[in-house]
Amino acid sequence: MADRYEYLPHRLLRCRVRDIASGVEGELMAVINQNVSDTGVERWMELAYIRRDSGREFTTAVANIEPVHDQPRTAAGRRDERSA
């Protein structure tokens, strides 16, 4: 297997997405085929790099991302709807 990381095209690049595993939202910056093994045996996986509003990026499996179609809702906004 090749030892090069590979950038992959994705329909949600530069769009707002949500990591369904953590619920965190941000902009999809890249999808990379990456060796995630810390042993001598290679284990390649497609990782999504997501940039949060704070500017920090995190990774998750590509299968864990979904598009965000609405604006993020704050806890205060949800409380207001329940009290009405």
N, C-alpha and C positions, 0 to 999 in steps of 0.2 A: 504494500500500500504506500502511496506517496506520503512524504512527510511535510507537505506544504499545506498551509491553511488556505482555504478558498472562500472568497466572498461570493455569496449566492444572491440572485435576484429574488425579490419577494414583493407581492402586490401591495403590502402595507408599509413599505419603506417610506420614511418621512411622515407617517400618519400617527395619530394618537392611538395607542393600544393599551390593553390591560393584560397583566400577567394573571391568569385565572388561579394560579397556585397561591399567590400572595394577595391579590386584589390591587396591587400597585399599578398606577397608570403612568404613562410617559410616551415619548416619541421613539418609534422604532428607527434606530440609526443604522443597523447592519445585521445581516444574517451571515454567519460564518460556519463553515464545516471545520471543526476544530478537534484535535486530539485532546480528550479530557482525562486521559489516564495518567496516574502518577506512578505507575509500575512500568516494567519493560514491555508489557503487552499493550499494543495500541488499541484505543477505543475512540472511534470518531463519532461525533454527534453534531447536529445542526443547532447552533446556539443563536438566540436572538439577543442583541444588545439594545437595551432600552434606556433612554436618558430621562430621568425624572425631572420635575420642574426645578429642583435644586441644582441641576447640572450634573449630578452624579449619575453614573451608568451602572447598570447591573445586568446580569445575564439570566436567561431562562431557556428552557427547551422551546423550540419553534412551535411545537404542538400546544404549548401553554398560552399562546397569545391570541387575543381576539380584538377586533376593532372597537373603539369607543365612539359611539354615535351621539352621545349627549355630553353636556358639560359636567365636570366633576361636581359632586354634591358634598357639601360640608356637613358635619355632624349637626351643627346649629341649624342648617336648613332643614334637615330631616326632623329635628325636634319641633320646629315651628309648624310643620305640616301636621304632626300628630296632635299638637295642642289646639289646632283650629277646629 
